[in-house]
Structure formats: structure tokens, C-alpha cells
Amino acid sequence: MPHPAAAASGKLPFVVWVLAGGTFLMGTTEFVVAGILPDIAPDLGVTVSHAGLLVTAFAVGMIVGGPVMALATLRLPQRLTLVLALTVFAAGHVVAALTSSFTVVMAARFVTALATGAFWAVGFVIATAAAGPADATRAVSVMMGGLTLANVIGVPAGSLAGHVAGWRGLFWTLAALAALAAATIGRFLPRTEQRARVSVRGEIRALRQGRLWLALTAAVLIMGGVLAAYTYISPLLTDRAGIPVGAVPLVLVVFGAGALGGTVVGGRFGDRRPMATTIPAAAATALVLIALIPLSTTPAAAVVLIFLMALTGFTINPVVTALAVRFAGDAPTLTSALTTSAYNTGIAAGSALAGQALASSFGVTGPALVGAVFTGLTLLPLIALAVTAKRDVTRTVARSTGEAQVPAPRQDAATTGTVLTSAHPRHRP
């Protein structure tokens, strides 16, 4: 239930910001390892390329483990689930910091990813419920903003800390912060009943909706497209744009700022007009990536286009996440977990294809081309959602006109048939 005070003031409930803090912490641990692989590899007696499996293990844990953990914890109270997820998260980092075995560290990363998937799945459900339907997308954007800030602030700061204090010291710090987050969640998240009376069968039944899979497909494609270009942005900047290696981190900060801005834009406009927000954003992202291919020879143009790529691409994420949760109705937990899996699937597929394109005759522009194809394809599920919504609205209005001689409620086609807006003045957009 939305918090009444927050609804009256137009502010999001405090719990949404607490959950965003947890997302920031977990997003940092997911991506920071890539920046300290040269420190981890010799300490564990493996090559840097082999140490890269620590990134893969986390991605696999997020893809597979999120839905599994969402179902496994379905009967637990929401607050307990979040506290347990953070506790396991902390324990995984402690185990990794204490061992000298690469296999154990990789297993700890996998378990940590399971906990992260459970936290995000339940966290999105809590955030949208606390904010209420009118601010659901904004609440999701705040949580995803925590993930974006992790890339802008958490990962660079964590990488620096890992180089200075050692990767084990960084893991100890992350474990301590997770324990603090668990205590904070336990203190500020309101007590609730058992999470849902919906059974596992009910959660799975919610997956039968075609429009849900359209939203998940859009999540896979847009994230795959943006991350395809982002993963290999360094060689494009240095080899083609002529930007010094030392200045690349500053460009990545520009990307992070664009991603944060896009998340905010999606949260602000996505509740009222999701399709009118996402379809132009997907088209703009594809055009920006296409333009990046010929214009990346100029440093200024390359930086501006990278900012725009992040701004337009990340506008879509909070909207499709909120839509997926809405479509699930009374059984949103598994759907929320699948949304997280969809983003990680897109990251894995986009970066893999971009790597092949980089090694092909396309060279450093290959990843941008792959990204343009992915983001262009995002238009297909988004347009299908818009068409489905318009058809549902037409049927609803026709049914209302035929059954009662009263004005039919206006329905925002962009909300894909899930939100009805009455004719009362105070509800006008």
C-alpha cells in the first residue's frame, strides 16, 4: 500500500531510498571486479583472462538465480527476505576475502549473485507497492538510479580502494557495508504479513501474458544494445577518436551521468506515457549508435554521442521494469526477478556479439553497429505493446458503451491497459 503521507506530498516513501542504497551497494560489487582483475589474478595464481570468470559467474548467478531465489523465498516476509539477502551477500564477501582458492572465490561470487537477484526482485515489488500506481515507475527509476550511481561513483571508488588497500580489503569493506544495510533495512522497512498469498503456481501463471514477454524482450534488447557499445568503448575512444588513455575514465563518467539522467527522465514521464516515452527513446538510441560509427573520429562528437546513447537508452529501463511488474498483477515477484535476468541476458548477449564484431573487419566500430541493431530491434516489442494497449482500450470503451449509458472512463493507452483514469478533475493528467 502506498504511504499516505508520501502520496499527499508527492514525495516517494523513505523505504524506496533505502532500497536504492542497497541497489547501489550490490551494483558496485557486480561491476567493480572488472577494474581489479589485475590485482586478484596473481594473488589467486591465475591469469587475468581466467580471473574474468568471476564476472561471468556473477552474471550467470543473476540470470539463473534471480527467478529461482524469488520462488524459493516466496513464502517469507519481505523484510526478512531482504535482510537474509544482504546477510548472505556479506558472508559471500567474507568467504572470498579469507580464501586463497580461485574456485572458492568464484563460488562465493555466484552465491553473492543469488542474493543480489533476490534483493532486486523483492525490492522492486516493495518499491512499486509503497509508491503506488501513480509513482511506480518513478520508484523503480530511483532504485535503478542506485545501480547507475554504482557505475558513476561506486565502481571507480571501489577500484581505487582495491588498488590501494588490496582487493581483500575492498571485499571486507563491502561485507561491512552490507551488514550495515541489513541493519538499516531491518530498522526502517515496515513489518508486513507473509509476502503474498499467491502460490508458486500463481506466480508462474502470471507468465502466460504475452505483453509481459514483450516487456522482457524490450529489456533484453535495449540493455544488450547499450552495453554492446559500452563494453568496448575504450578502444573506440583511444584508437579511433584519439582520446588519451588517461582521459577514458572521464568519458565513462560522462556515460554514467547520461545513464543517470535517462533513468530520471524515464521515471518522470514513464508512468503517464510509457509508450510515448520508450518508443522515441529506443529510436533515438539506435540513431545515436549509427551516428557514432562515422562521427567517432572527432573526440568531442564521440563524447557527446556517448552521453546521448546513455541518456536515451537508460530512459527505457525503469519504464519496462515497472510495466512488467504491473502486468504480473498479484504475482509480481517472479516477474521482477525475470526482469533482472533479462537485463543480464542482454548484457551477456550484447557484449559477446560485440566482442566478435570487434575482432571482425568492422574493427572498433563493430560494437557500435551491434548496439544499433539491438536497439533498433527494441522498437518491435515496444510497438507491439502500444498496439496491444490500443486494442485493449478500444474493447474496454466499446464494452462500457454497450453495457451502460454512462461516460466510459478514459484509459491511457500508454499504460498498456492497466491504469484507468476517471473523469474527476483531480485525476486529470
VOGU-3710 file (C-alpha; in Angstrom, 3 decimals, decimal comma):
1> mphpaaaasg> 0,000/0,000/0,000  1,336/3,446/-0,822  2,355/5,513/2,135  -0,374/8,174/2,648  1,976/10,948/3,729  4,194/10,423/0,729  1,216/10,324/-1,607  -0,114/13,578/-0,215  3,218/15,397/-0,532  4,209/13,915/-3,878
11> klpfvvwvla> 7,381/12,513/-2,297  8,464/8,916/-2,543  8,393/6,875/0,679  11,681/6,703/2,567  11,852/2,942/2,078  12,376/3,491/-1,670  15,554/5,463/-0,950  16,747/2,801/1,497  16,274/0,150/-1,194  18,154/2,360/-3,671
21> ggtflmgtte> 21,082/2,369/-1,243  21,084/-1,426/-1,235  20,968/-1,450/-5,029  23,948/0,924/-5,115  25,954/-1,442/-2,913  25,099/-4,536/-4,929  25,640/-2,789/-8,258  29,093/-1,759/-7,081  30,093/-5,300/-6,209  28,822/-6,618/-9,545
31> fvvagilpdi> 30,954/-4,331/-11,699  33,931/-3,387/-9,512  35,675/-6,725/-10,014  36,343/-5,909/-13,664  38,530/-2,992/-12,561  40,651/-5,002/-10,107  41,193/-8,236/-12,049  44,945/-7,486/-12,383  45,111/-7,371/-8,568  43,036/-10,510/-7,989
41> apdlgvtvsh> 44,663/-12,751/-10,625  48,251/-13,014/-9,271  47,036/-13,320/-5,687  44,926/-16,360/-6,607  47,501/-17,801/-9,010  45,522/-17,427/-12,245  45,788/-15,347/-15,387  43,811/-12,143/-15,819  41,699/-13,730/-18,571  40,904/-16,666/-16,280
51> agllvtafav> 40,071/-14,287/-13,451  37,493/-12,766/-15,776  35,336/-15,800/-14,975  34,497/-14,009/-11,725  32,477/-11,547/-13,807  30,847/-14,392/-15,727  29,970/-16,260/-12,528  28,136/-13,240/-11,171  26,216/-12,726/-14,425  25,162/-16,383/-14,524
61> gmivggpvma> 24,093/-16,190/-10,897  21,920/-13,174/-11,686  20,364/-14,720/-14,796  19,555/-18,117/-13,311  19,439/-17,424/-9,611  17,136/-14,409/-9,545  13,962/-16,273/-10,552  14,930/-19,349/-8,530  15,508/-17,345/-5,364  12,339/-15,341/-5,927
71> latlrlpqrl> 10,297/-18,535/-5,876  12,304/-20,094/-3,038  11,636/-17,116/-0,758  8,059/-16,521/-1,885  6,565/-17,532/1,475  8,948/-15,447/3,555  8,076/-11,935/4,776  9,554/-9,291/2,509  11,685/-7,640/5,177  13,167/-10,977/6,231
81> tlvlaltvfa> 13,980/-11,820/2,624  15,872/-8,561/2,123  17,775/-8,910/5,409  18,722/-12,509/4,589  19,822/-11,485/1,082  22,124/-8,804/2,492  23,433/-11,201/5,126  24,314/-13,813/2,501  25,814/-11,022/0,400  28,066/-10,015/3,308
91> aghvvaalts> 29,003/-13,633/4,085  29,980/-14,267/0,474  32,445/-11,386/0,554  33,896/-12,564/3,867  34,480/-16,058/2,459  36,102/-14,610/-0,670  38,360/-12,348/1,397  39,572/-15,235/3,570  40,317/-17,879/0,928  43,265/-18,325/-1,417
101> sftvvmaarf> 41,335/-20,631/-3,760  40,091/-19,197/-7,026  37,336/-21,826/-7,176  36,031/-20,788/-3,761  36,075/-17,113/-4,734  34,158/-17,906/-7,909  31,594/-19,933/-5,931  31,270/-17,067/-3,463  30,623/-14,675/-6,339  27,898/-16,962/-7,654
111> vtalatgafw> 26,206/-17,169/-4,246  26,503/-13,403/-3,865  24,743/-13,017/-7,216  21,901/-15,230/-5,981  21,450/-12,921/-3,001  21,585/-9,866/-5,269  18,897/-11,302/-7,535  16,626/-11,984/-4,562  17,158/-8,463/-3,206  16,374/-6,760/-6,502
121> avgfviataa> 13,319/-8,926/-7,220  11,712/-8,256/-3,843  12,975/-4,670/-3,701  11,261/-3,683/-6,938  7,979/-5,145/-5,696  8,222/-3,276/-2,385  9,193/-0,001/-4,057  6,311/-0,035/-6,533  3,789/-1,044/-3,861  4,995/1,645/-1,447
131> agpadatrav> 4,898/4,382/-4,102  1,508/3,418/-5,507  0,451/3,103/-9,178  0,867/6,801/-9,963  4,545/6,830/-8,936  5,538/3,209/-9,565  7,872/3,984/-12,472  9,474/6,854/-10,533  10,140/4,489/-7,620  11,727/1,972/-9,984
141> svmmggltla> 13,843/4,737/-11,509  15,140/5,683/-8,052  16,122/2,074/-7,359  17,762/1,764/-10,769  19,393/5,125/-10,135  21,236/3,414/-7,299  22,619/0,962/-9,837  23,601/3,795/-12,177  25,335/5,672/-9,367  27,219/2,477/-8,619
151> nvigvpagsl> 28,801/2,765/-12,064  29,436/6,500/-11,742  30,753/6,577/-8,161  30,873/3,131/-6,586  32,909/1,316/-9,218  35,630/4,000/-9,654  35,898/4,464/-5,870  35,913/0,710/-5,314  38,573/0,170/-7,952  40,750/2,831/-6,346
161> aghvagwrgl> 40,236/1,274/-2,918  41,088/-2,146/-4,337  44,358/-0,859/-5,782  45,313/0,957/-2,549  44,110/-1,441/0,154  44,101/-4,650/-1,887  41,111/-6,496/-3,266  40,628/-8,363/0,015  40,366/-5,073/1,879  37,733/-3,967/-0,631
171> fwtlaalaal> 35,757/-7,178/-0,065  35,892/-6,674/3,712  34,552/-3,159/3,218  31,702/-4,402/1,031  30,845/-7,039/3,634  30,709/-4,408/6,371  28,527/-2,105/4,273  26,175/-4,997/3,512  25,832/-5,741/7,220  25,052/-2,071/7,851
181> aaatigrflp> 22,473/-2,126/5,044  20,848/-5,235/6,539  20,515/-3,460/9,898  19,056/-0,386/8,177  16,528/-2,429/6,205  15,518/-4,257/9,372  15,040/-0,943/11,133  13,175/1,114/8,537  11,222/-1,347/6,406  7,723/-1,738/7,898
191> rteqrarvsv> 6,613/-5,116/9,119  4,385/-6,905/6,652  2,455/-10,093/6,588  3,700/-13,094/4,710  4,721/-11,702/1,368  1,866/-12,994/-0,727  -0,921/-15,452/-0,605  -0,204/-16,182/-4,229  1,247/-19,640/-4,682  4,221/-20,615/-6,799
201> rgeiralrqg> 1,692/-21,808/-9,342  0,094/-18,359/-9,298  3,455/-16,689/-9,904  4,124/-18,982/-12,847  0,585/-18,461/-14,169  1,293/-14,731/-14,415  3,965/-15,521/-17,014  1,337/-16,553/-19,562  0,704/-12,950/-20,614  2,155/-12,109/-23,985
211> rlwlaltaav> 2,581/-8,440/-23,135  4,809/-9,400/-20,196  7,199/-11,171/-22,541  7,154/-8,180/-24,864  8,340/-6,004/-21,971  11,032/-8,529/-21,048  12,181/-8,735/-24,672  12,494/-4,959/-24,777  14,605/-5,125/-21,601  16,950/-7,686/-23,165
221> limggvlaay> 17,378/-5,753/-26,409  17,865/-2,248/-25,059  20,387/-3,309/-22,426  22,155/-5,561/-24,917  22,449/-2,702/-27,390  23,768/-0,078/-24,996  26,170/-2,447/-23,230  27,439/-3,857/-26,528  28,830/-0,433/-27,351  29,806/0,443/-23,774
231> tyisplltdr> 31,768/-2,746/-23,076  34,270/-1,958/-25,829  34,081/1,817/-25,732  37,716/2,206/-24,629  39,323/1,029/-27,906  36,896/3,210/-29,852  37,885/6,256/-27,809  41,633/5,649/-27,894  42,202/4,082/-31,334  39,599/5,975/-33,375
241> agipvgavpl> 38,768/9,192/-31,530  42,368/9,724/-30,388  41,451/10,335/-26,754  44,333/9,639/-24,330  44,052/6,512/-22,227  44,179/8,577/-19,041  41,093/10,536/-20,122  38,932/7,465/-20,789  37,647/7,281/-17,179  36,349/10,835/-17,540
251> vlvvfgagal> 34,363/9,792/-20,609  32,957/6,866/-18,637  31,800/9,351/-16,013  30,037/11,248/-18,814  28,344/7,981/-19,798  27,302/7,434/-16,195  25,867/10,942/-15,983  23,829/10,290/-19,130  22,608/6,973/-17,731  21,540/8,654/-14,504
261> ggtvvggrfg> 19,746/11,386/-16,434  17,952/8,819/-18,586  16,829/6,879/-15,531  15,377/10,069/-14,050  13,636/11,002/-17,314  12,111/7,538/-17,627  10,898/7,703/-14,056  9,343/11,144/-14,505  7,479/10,544/-17,747  7,056/6,772/-17,859
271> drrpmattip> 4,089/6,491/-15,507  1,721/8,605/-17,623  3,072/7,886/-21,099  5,237/4,753/-21,108  4,979/4,048/-24,831  5,344/7,704/-25,791  8,499/7,717/-23,672  10,111/4,424/-24,659  9,480/4,253/-28,415  11,143/7,609/-29,244
281> aaaatalvli> 13,949/6,796/-26,777  14,678/3,451/-28,474  14,653/5,063/-31,929  16,945/7,852/-30,724  19,382/5,355/-29,192  19,642/3,425/-32,454  20,251/6,651/-34,406  22,911/7,794/-31,940  24,766/4,484/-32,237  24,617/4,646/-36,028
291> aliplsttpa> 25,959/8,214/-35,914  28,755/7,088/-33,586  30,272/4,970/-36,357  31,238/7,805/-38,778  31,492/10,625/-36,225  33,665/8,894/-33,630  36,812/10,160/-35,330  36,234/13,505/-33,602  36,779/13,438/-29,799  34,085/15,999/-28,985
301> aavvliflma> 31,489/14,298/-31,173  32,329/10,896/-29,698  31,880/12,134/-26,118  28,577/13,866/-26,894  27,199/10,801/-28,667  28,225/8,517/-25,811  26,372/10,782/-23,397  23,268/10,742/-25,616  23,477/6,957/-26,009  23,315/6,558/-22,233
311> ltgftinpvv> 20,647/9,242/-21,810  18,222/7,764/-24,333  18,995/4,099/-23,683  18,575/4,200/-19,923  15,295/6,119/-20,242  13,651/2,828/-21,218  14,818/0,658/-18,305  12,622/1,904/-15,433  9,576/2,023/-17,694  9,725/-1,568/-18,933
321> talavrfagd> 10,571/-2,776/-15,417  7,502/-1,060/-13,961  5,324/-2,343/-16,797  6,474/-5,912/-16,224  5,605/-5,687/-12,529  2,169/-4,223/-13,398  1,403/-6,932/-15,898  2,063/-9,593/-13,247  -0,805/-8,217/-11,123  -0,972/-10,035/-7,791
331> aptltsaltt> 2,037/-12,227/-8,611  4,878/-9,778/-9,315  7,864/-11,350/-7,543  8,926/-13,860/-10,189  8,309/-11,294/-12,908  10,533/-8,778/-11,138  13,289/-11,380/-10,922  12,906/-12,213/-14,607  13,297/-8,530/-15,454  16,674/-8,504/-13,730
341> sayntgiaag> 17,568/-11,703/-15,581  16,506/-10,069/-18,838  18,889/-7,161/-18,334  21,773/-9,510/-17,533  20,909/-11,699/-20,534  21,069/-8,603/-22,717  24,432/-7,645/-21,217  25,838/-11,136/-21,840  24,498/-11,432/-25,403  25,341/-7,872/-26,431
351> salagqalas> 28,887/-7,942/-25,092  29,555/-11,383/-26,631  28,403/-10,338/-30,100  30,200/-7,014/-29,761  33,433/-8,884/-28,986  33,072/-10,875/-32,197  32,346/-7,703/-34,159  35,429/-6,060/-32,665  37,574/-8,923/-33,965  35,967/-8,733/-37,428
361> sfgvtgpalv> 36,658/-6,383/-40,324  34,418/-3,770/-38,652  37,091/-3,249/-36,011  36,449/-0,762/-33,229  33,178/0,386/-34,834  31,772/-3,155/-34,761  30,371/-2,944/-31,205  28,501/0,269/-32,055  26,996/-1,442/-35,093  25,857/-4,381/-32,952
371> gavftgltll> 24,395/-1,926/-30,470  22,490/-0,110/-33,216  20,948/-3,382/-34,404  19,920/-4,388/-30,867  18,396/-1,030/-30,013  16,639/-0,831/-33,372  15,063/-4,226/-32,719  13,821/-2,896/-29,367  11,217/-0,948/-31,319  9,455/-4,186/-32,309
381> plialavtak> 8,273/-5,294/-28,829  7,587/-1,700/-27,790  5,388/-1,027/-30,820  3,647/-4,360/-30,257  2,898/-3,272/-26,686  1,456/0,010/-27,921  -0,750/-1,773/-30,483  -1,940/-4,245/-27,866  -2,756/-1,406/-25,491  -4,767/0,487/-28,098
391> rdvtrtvars> -6,739/-2,647/-28,933  -7,497/-3,260/-25,250  -8,641/0,336/-24,795  -10,953/0,077/-27,804  -12,512/-3,082/-26,440  -12,926/-1,578/-22,975  -14,616/1,555/-24,296  -16,885/-0,448/-26,610  -17,915/-2,749/-23,775  -18,571/0,164/-21,438
401> tgeaqvpapr> -20,642/1,985/-24,084  -22,718/-1,074/-24,807  -23,386/-2,047/-21,194  -24,080/1,295/-19,513  -25,272/4,746/-20,507  -22,563/6,492/-18,510  -19,344/8,112/-19,680  -16,640/5,476/-20,087  -13,503/6,070/-18,042  -10,582/7,388/-20,012
411> qdaattgtvl> -7,740/4,915/-20,264  -4,215/5,877/-21,080  -3,226/3,627/-23,940  0,369/4,118/-22,993  -0,153/2,298/-19,729  -0,973/-0,822/-21,723  -4,429/-1,180/-20,339  -3,536/-1,258/-16,674  -4,456/2,174/-15,351  -7,919/3,694/-15,554
421> tsahprhrp> -8,245/7,453/-15,136  -11,609/8,788/-14,057  -13,200/11,975/-15,320  -12,957/13,660/-11,945  -10,880/16,874/-12,269  -8,385/15,947/-9,614  -7,291/12,900/-11,644  -6,647/14,736/-14,851  -3,050/14,348/-16,088
//
